[in-house]
């Protein structure tokens, strides 16, 4: 009895198992079809919505990928940085007339910018003057280096080459430079009276490219400089980005050939000065016209305002301007007039500093201590009472 009952239960289980499996399979299939249908329907809906959105916005393009989106974001960031750099470049050009701000690439250079680079324009046969300047304030060797490191003042003699390169004059300068190491030798400049006005331009261009200083000064080799007064005075003008400092003047333009200060292009500075005798007859018949005639006579052919040649200083921005544009800056008969002409059309601060005038002195603060009037240093005369 028991064995027959057990056999019947086993048979019933065997019969039910295939039916359950069949029903489960049918249910799973229907569920898969349903899910697939919903996914397909959702995909179609998304495609339709994208097409409608493209139609409404007029883009006519499908949605971009994540990679493309990241590329666009990166591109926009780069464009933003480029715009900022362009704005900085424009500001630098406006402030300093340069294509870019100076970058310190010398690891040995002090973090502090030098105050001034002084170029002492000298000539062949002036060694006595140079030795006198070295002894008085410039120094040599360790003293010269100390001047640079402690006071931020770099001083160099500036000279070109002779008309016959390699002759005894050039060799003499090379030998002196080897001993003192205090020259700037302008290899492309020929030492001659007619080429002298170009010398200041070449010096400023060379110095601006070599040293990133606050100021650049041109000095004649017959001037002694009170170096402490120079530093103290220039320190008060550091905040002037385009400063042109010197003993400002406006002298007469001489059109007579053979005159010591003859200006070959006098006609660029006004009508040629007429002889007083031309106006004698006019003033004889009309004394009331005398002030008018004198005004014409005195006002004709005058140079524009410029710093006197003995010593003047320009700021870093102006030196960079000269360096960039040296090939198109023309020169006149005198270097001081030439330099002054370059700044006429620029937003430059002309500073008439009395301390730069050899004939002006106050409490011993004059920058020019003594002024030489000859090739021999012994002939130097004091610019103010001792």
C-alpha positions as CSV (number, residue, x, y, z in Angstrom):
1,X,0.0,0.0,0.0
2,X,2.7,2.4,1.0
3,X,4.8,1.6,-2.1
4,X,1.8,2.2,-4.4
5,X,1.1,5.6,-2.8
6,X,4.7,6.7,-3.2
7,X,4.7,5.7,-6.8
8,X,1.5,7.8,-7.5
9,X,3.0,10.9,-5.9
10,X,6.2,10.6,-8.0
11,X,4.2,10.3,-11.2
12,X,2.2,13.4,-10.4
13,X,5.4,15.5,-9.8
14,X,6.8,14.3,-13.0
15,X,3.7,15.3,-14.9
16,X,3.5,18.8,-13.3
17,X,7.2,19.8,-14.0
18,X,7.0,20.1,-17.8
19,X,3.8,22.1,-17.6
20,X,5.3,24.6,-15.1
21,X,8.4,25.0,-17.2
22,X,6.3,25.7,-20.3
23,X,4.3,28.3,-18.6
24,X,7.4,30.0,-17.2
25,X,9.0,30.1,-20.6
26,X,5.9,31.6,-22.2
27,X,5.7,34.3,-19.4
28,X,9.4,35.2,-19.8
29,X,9.0,35.5,-23.6
30,X,6.0,37.8,-23.3
31,X,7.9,39.9,-20.7
32,X,10.9,40.2,-23.0
33,X,8.7,41.2,-25.9
34,X,7.0,43.8,-23.7
35,X,10.3,45.3,-22.4
36,X,11.8,45.3,-25.9
37,X,8.7,47.0,-27.2
38,X,8.9,49.7,-24.6
39,X,12.6,50.3,-25.2
40,X,12.0,50.5,-28.9
41,X,9.1,52.9,-28.4
42,X,11.2,55.1,-26.0
43,X,14.0,55.2,-28.6
44,X,11.6,56.2,-31.3
45,X,10.2,58.9,-29.1
46,X,13.6,60.3,-28.3
47,X,14.5,60.3,-32.0
48,X,11.2,62.1,-32.8
49,X,11.9,64.6,-30.0
50,X,15.4,65.3,-31.3
51,X,14.1,65.8,-34.8
52,X,11.4,68.2,-33.6
53,X,13.9,70.1,-31.5
54,X,16.3,70.4,-34.5
55,X,13.4,71.5,-36.6
56,X,12.3,74.2,-34.1
57,X,15.8,75.5,-33.4
58,X,17.0,75.2,-37.0
59,X,20.1,73.4,-36.1
60,X,19.3,70.3,-38.2
61,X,21.9,68.3,-36.4
62,X,21.7,65.4,-34.0
63,X,22.9,65.6,-30.4
64,X,26.7,65.7,-30.0
65,X,28.6,63.1,-28.1
66,X,30.2,63.5,-24.7
67,X,33.7,63.6,-26.2
68,X,32.6,66.3,-28.6
69,X,31.1,68.3,-25.8
70,X,34.4,68.1,-23.8
71,X,36.3,69.2,-26.8
72,X,34.1,72.2,-27.2
73,X,34.5,73.2,-23.5
74,X,38.3,72.9,-23.8
75,X,38.3,75.0,-26.9
76,X,36.2,77.7,-25.2
77,X,38.7,77.7,-22.3
78,X,41.6,78.1,-24.6
79,X,39.8,80.9,-26.4
80,X,39.2,82.6,-23.1
81,X,42.8,82.4,-22.1
82,X,43.9,83.7,-25.6
83,X,41.6,86.7,-25.2
84,X,43.1,87.5,-21.8
85,X,46.6,87.3,-23.2
86,X,45.6,89.6,-26.0
87,X,44.3,92.1,-23.5
88,X,47.5,91.9,-21.5
89,X,49.5,92.3,-24.7
90,X,47.5,95.4,-25.7
91,X,48.0,96.9,-22.2
92,X,51.8,96.2,-22.4
93,X,52.1,97.9,-25.8
94,X,50.1,100.9,-24.6
95,X,52.3,101.3,-21.5
96,X,55.7,100.4,-22.9
97,X,55.6,100.6,-26.7
98,X,57.0,97.1,-26.7
99,X,55.7,93.8,-28.1
100,X,55.9,92.1,-24.8
101,X,56.9,92.6,-21.2
102,X,60.5,91.7,-20.3
103,X,61.0,88.2,-19.1
104,X,63.9,87.3,-16.8
105,X,65.7,84.4,-18.3
106,X,69.0,84.8,-16.5
107,X,69.1,82.7,-13.3
108,X,72.1,84.7,-12.0
109,X,70.4,88.0,-12.3
110,X,69.2,89.8,-9.3
111,X,65.4,89.9,-8.8
112,X,65.6,93.7,-8.5
113,X,65.7,95.6,-11.7
114,X,68.8,97.9,-12.2
115,X,68.0,101.5,-11.7
116,X,69.9,103.0,-14.6
117,X,72.3,102.1,-17.4
118,X,74.7,105.0,-18.1
119,X,76.3,105.2,-21.5
120,X,79.3,107.5,-21.6
121,X,79.8,108.4,-25.2
122,X,83.5,108.6,-25.9
123,X,85.8,108.9,-28.9
124,X,89.3,107.8,-30.0
125,X,92.1,109.7,-28.3
126,X,90.1,110.4,-25.1
127,X,91.7,107.9,-22.8
128,X,92.7,110.5,-20.3
129,X,89.1,111.5,-19.9
130,X,88.1,107.9,-19.4
131,X,90.7,107.3,-16.8
132,X,89.7,110.5,-15.0
133,X,86.0,109.3,-14.9
134,X,87.1,105.8,-13.7
135,X,89.1,107.4,-10.9
136,X,86.4,109.9,-10.0
137,X,83.1,108.0,-9.8
138,X,82.9,105.0,-12.1
139,X,85.6,102.7,-10.7
140,X,87.0,99.6,-12.3
141,X,87.0,95.9,-11.5
142,X,85.5,95.2,-8.1
143,X,84.4,98.8,-7.6
144,X,82.5,98.8,-10.9
145,X,80.8,95.6,-9.9
146,X,79.9,97.0,-6.5
147,X,78.3,100.0,-8.1
148,X,76.1,97.7,-10.1
149,X,75.2,95.3,-7.2
150,X,74.8,97.9,-4.4
151,X,73.3,100.9,-6.2
152,X,71.8,99.3,-9.4
153,X,73.9,101.6,-11.6
154,X,75.5,100.1,-14.7
155,X,78.1,102.4,-16.4
156,X,79.9,101.7,-19.7
157,X,81.9,103.7,-22.2
158,X,80.3,103.7,-25.6
159,X,82.4,103.8,-28.8
160,X,82.2,102.6,-32.4
161,X,84.9,101.5,-34.8
162,X,87.2,103.4,-37.0
163,X,86.7,103.9,-40.7
164,X,89.5,101.3,-41.3
165,X,88.4,98.4,-39.2
166,X,91.2,96.7,-37.4
167,X,93.7,99.6,-37.4
168,X,95.6,100.9,-34.5
169,X,92.7,102.9,-33.1
170,X,90.5,99.8,-32.9
171,X,93.3,97.8,-31.5
172,X,93.9,100.4,-28.8
173,X,90.2,100.3,-27.7
174,X,90.3,96.5,-27.7
175,X,93.3,96.5,-25.5
176,X,91.8,99.0,-23.1
177,X,88.6,97.0,-23.0
178,X,90.5,93.8,-22.2
179,X,92.0,95.5,-19.2
180,X,89.0,97.3,-17.9
181,X,86.0,95.4,-19.3
182,X,83.9,98.6,-19.2
183,X,83.1,99.3,-22.9
184,X,80.1,98.9,-25.2
185,X,81.7,98.6,-28.6
186,X,79.2,99.3,-31.4
187,X,80.6,97.2,-34.2
188,X,78.3,98.7,-36.9
189,X,79.0,102.3,-36.0
190,X,81.8,104.3,-37.6
191,X,83.3,107.0,-35.4
192,X,83.0,110.2,-37.5
193,X,81.5,113.7,-36.8
194,X,78.7,113.1,-39.3
195,X,77.8,109.7,-37.8
196,X,77.9,110.9,-34.2
197,X,74.1,111.7,-33.8
198,X,73.4,108.0,-34.6
199,X,75.5,106.9,-31.7
200,X,73.0,107.6,-29.0
201,X,70.3,105.7,-30.9
202,X,72.5,102.6,-31.2
203,X,73.5,102.8,-27.5
204,X,69.9,103.0,-26.3
205,X,68.9,100.1,-28.6
206,X,71.8,98.0,-27.4
207,X,71.3,98.8,-23.7
208,X,67.6,98.2,-23.8
209,X,68.1,94.7,-25.4
210,X,70.9,93.7,-23.0
211,X,69.7,95.2,-19.6
212,X,66.1,95.5,-18.3
213,X,66.7,98.7,-16.3
214,X,64.3,101.4,-15.0
215,X,66.2,104.2,-16.9
216,X,68.9,104.6,-19.5
217,X,71.2,107.7,-19.5
218,X,73.4,109.2,-22.1
219,X,76.4,111.2,-20.8
220,X,79.3,112.9,-22.6
221,X,82.9,111.9,-21.6
222,X,83.7,115.3,-20.4
223,X,81.1,115.2,-17.6
224,X,81.7,114.0,-14.0
225,X,78.6,112.5,-12.5
226,X,77.5,112.7,-8.8
227,X,76.4,109.1,-8.7
228,X,74.5,109.4,-5.4
229,X,72.6,112.4,-6.7
230,X,71.7,110.5,-9.9
231,X,70.3,107.6,-7.9
232,X,68.3,109.8,-5.6
233,X,66.9,111.9,-8.4
234,X,65.9,109.1,-10.7
235,X,64.2,107.2,-7.8
236,X,61.6,109.9,-7.6
237,X,60.6,109.3,-11.3
238,X,60.3,105.5,-11.2
239,X,56.5,105.8,-11.3
240,X,56.7,107.7,-14.6
241,X,56.5,105.0,-17.3
242,X,57.5,107.3,-20.2
243,X,59.8,109.9,-18.7
244,X,62.3,112.0,-20.7
245,X,64.5,113.8,-18.2
246,X,67.1,116.4,-18.7
247,X,68.0,120.1,-18.9
248,X,65.3,121.1,-21.4
249,X,66.1,123.8,-23.9
250,X,65.1,125.1,-27.3
251,X,68.0,126.6,-29.2
252,X,68.4,128.4,-32.5
253,X,68.6,126.5,-35.8
254,X,71.6,127.6,-37.9
255,X,71.2,127.4,-41.6
256,X,74.6,128.9,-42.6
257,X,76.9,126.3,-44.1
258,X,80.2,126.2,-42.2
259,X,78.7,127.3,-38.9
260,X,79.7,125.2,-35.9
261,X,76.1,124.2,-35.2
262,X,75.0,124.0,-38.8
263,X,71.8,122.1,-39.4
264,X,71.6,120.7,-42.9
265,X,67.8,120.2,-42.6
266,X,67.1,123.6,-41.1
267,X,64.1,124.0,-43.4
268,X,62.2,121.3,-41.4
269,X,62.2,123.7,-38.4
270,X,60.6,126.7,-40.1
271,X,61.4,129.4,-42.6
272,X,65.0,130.4,-43.0
273,X,65.9,133.3,-40.7
274,X,65.9,136.6,-42.6
275,X,68.6,139.2,-42.1
276,X,67.6,142.1,-39.8
277,X,68.6,144.6,-42.5
278,X,65.6,143.4,-44.6
279,X,63.3,144.9,-42.0
280,X,65.2,148.2,-41.4
281,X,63.2,150.0,-44.1
282,X,59.9,148.6,-42.8
283,X,60.6,149.7,-39.2
284,X,62.0,153.1,-40.3
285,X,58.7,154.0,-41.9
286,X,56.6,152.2,-39.2
287,X,58.0,152.2,-35.8
288,X,54.8,150.6,-34.5
289,X,55.7,147.5,-36.5
290,X,59.0,147.0,-34.6
291,X,57.6,144.6,-32.0
292,X,56.0,142.5,-34.7
293,X,59.2,142.4,-36.8
294,X,61.3,141.5,-33.8
295,X,58.9,138.7,-32.9
296,X,59.2,137.2,-36.4
297,X,63.0,137.6,-36.3
298,X,63.4,135.9,-32.9
299,X,60.8,133.2,-33.3
300,X,61.9,131.9,-36.7
301,X,63.9,128.6,-36.9
302,X,63.9,127.4,-33.3
303,X,64.3,123.8,-32.3
304,X,61.5,122.1,-30.4
305,X,61.9,121.5,-26.7
306,X,64.6,118.8,-26.0
307,X,67.1,117.8,-23.3
308,X,70.6,119.2,-23.5
309,X,73.2,116.8,-24.9
310,X,75.6,116.8,-21.8
311,X,73.4,114.3,-20.0
312,X,69.8,113.1,-20.3
313,X,67.8,110.1,-19.2
314,X,64.9,108.2,-20.7
315,X,62.7,105.5,-19.1
316,X,62.6,101.8,-20.0
317,X,59.5,102.2,-22.2
318,X,61.2,104.9,-24.4
319,X,64.4,102.8,-24.7
320,X,62.4,99.8,-25.8
321,X,60.6,102.1,-28.3
322,X,63.9,103.2,-29.7
323,X,65.1,99.6,-29.9
324,X,62.1,98.4,-31.8
325,X,62.0,101.4,-34.2
326,X,65.7,102.2,-34.6
327,X,65.7,101.4,-38.3
328,X,63.1,104.1,-39.1
329,X,64.1,106.8,-36.6
330,X,66.0,109.5,-38.4
331,X,68.7,111.7,-36.9
332,X,69.6,115.4,-37.4
333,X,72.9,117.2,-37.0
334,X,72.9,116.8,-33.2
335,X,72.1,113.8,-31.0
336,X,70.1,115.7,-28.4
337,X,67.8,117.2,-31.1
338,X,67.5,113.8,-32.7
339,X,66.4,112.1,-29.5
340,X,64.0,114.8,-28.8
341,X,62.4,114.5,-32.2
342,X,61.6,110.8,-31.6
343,X,59.3,111.6,-28.7
344,X,57.3,114.5,-30.3
345,X,54.4,112.4,-31.3
346,X,54.3,110.1,-28.3
347,X,52.7,110.4,-24.9
348,X,55.9,111.3,-23.1
349,X,56.5,113.2,-19.9
350,X,59.1,115.9,-20.5
351,X,60.8,116.6,-17.2
352,X,63.0,119.7,-17.0
353,X,65.3,118.7,-14.2
354,X,67.6,121.6,-13.2
355,X,70.1,119.2,-11.6
356,X,71.0,118.0,-15.0
357,X,72.1,121.4,-16.1
358,X,75.8,121.9,-15.8
359,X,75.3,125.6,-15.1
360,X,72.7,125.0,-12.4
361,X,73.7,124.0,-8.9
362,X,72.1,123.9,-5.4
363,X,73.8,122.8,-2.2
364,X,76.2,120.7,-4.0
365,X,73.5,118.4,-5.5
366,X,74.2,119.1,-9.1
367,X,74.5,115.8,-11.1
368,X,77.3,117.2,-13.2
369,X,80.2,117.8,-10.8
370,X,82.7,119.1,-13.3
371,X,82.5,119.8,-17.0
372,X,85.6,119.3,-19.2
373,X,86.1,121.6,-22.1
374,X,89.0,119.9,-23.7
375,X,90.5,116.5,-24.4
376,X,92.8,116.7,-21.4
377,X,91.1,115.9,-18.0
378,X,93.3,118.4,-16.3
379,X,91.5,121.2,-18.2
380,X,88.1,120.2,-16.6
381,X,86.4,123.2,-14.9
382,X,84.0,123.0,-12.0
383,X,80.3,123.7,-12.8
384,X,79.7,125.2,-9.4
385,X,81.8,126.7,-6.6
386,X,83.6,124.1,-4.6
